[in-house]
Amino acid sequence: MSFNLKFDKTPNFSANLCETCKYSSIVKGCRYKDQIIYCNEMGKDILFPVNECSSYATKNAQSLYEMKQVAWILTTKGKGKEIGFVKRRELPEAIREELDDLRE
């Protein structure tokens, strides 16, 4: 009795990594194959399903810059004082300049 085994080295992934990447722009038609995927990070059309990419960034996670944009600054005014919000004019000049840079 003999066996003929065939091994395919290409893994069979059903999901395309581009569908969850924040750099991709996807246009879909009625059929599965009717779609255009453009990578804004690489500046290219993607012509095949991707399962690994060095430029991948999930849509669900924010970058450090995006987190700084929405961050609130809380400080204490000394021992025994309550923590709370600070008025902009009460912040040190260095922090005010950093906030101005983030707004641009």
N, C-alpha and C positions, 0 to 999 in steps of 0.2 A: 504494500500500500504506500503511495506517495502523496505528499501534500505540496501544493504550490501556494506559498504565502507571498502576499504583495504588501509592502509597507509604503505608505505615502508620507513623506516627510513634512508636507504642508498641513498645519492644523486647520481644522474646519471650524471657523468662527462665524457665527451668524450675525453678530452685531458689528457695525462699522464704528471704529473709535471716533471718527469725525462727527458722528451724531451727538456726542456728549462733549465736544471740544468747543471752547469759547471763541476760537479763531476761525471756525468754519462757517461758511454761508451755504445753506442747502436749499435747493429748489427741487420739489418732488412733483412728479406727474401722477397719473392714475395707476400706472403699473409700477411694480417694484424697480424695474430697470430704468424707468423714466425719471432720472434725477441728475442734477448737476451739483457737484460739490466743489466749492472754491475755498482754498486755504488762504486766509488773510495774512497769516504769519509768513508763509513761504512765497505768497504771491503767485500761486499756481492752481490750475484745475487738478483735482484728484480723480484719476480715471479708474481706480480699483478700490475694493474694500480694504481699509487699513486696520491692522491689529496692533501695531506698535509705532510710535512716533516720538522723536526727541523734542518736538515743539508742542506737544500736547499739554493743554491746561484745561482742567475740568470747568464746566460752566457753573458748578455749585460753589466753588471756592473763590474767595476774593484775594486779590494781591495785597501786599503790604501797603502799597500806595492807596488802594481803595479803602482799606481798613482805617488808615490815618485820616482819610477824608470824612469819615463818619464818627471818629472817636471823640469822646468828651474828655476834658481835662478836669480832674478832681484833685484838689490840694487841701492840706491842713494849714491852719494859720498859727500853729504852736501847740504845745502840750495842753491837753484838756479841751481843746477846741473841737467843734464838730467838723466832719468832712462834708464838703458840698461843692456846688458850682462856683466858679470864679468868673468875675467880670473881666472882660478883655483888657481893660485899662489897668487891672491889678496884676496881670501876668508880667513876668520879666521880658525885657525887650527881645532877647534871643528867641524865646518861645513864640512871641508875636510875629517875628520875621519868618520863622519856620512855618507858622500857620498861613502867612501870606503867600509863601512859596507853594504850599499845597493847593491853594485856591486857583493858581494859574494853570 
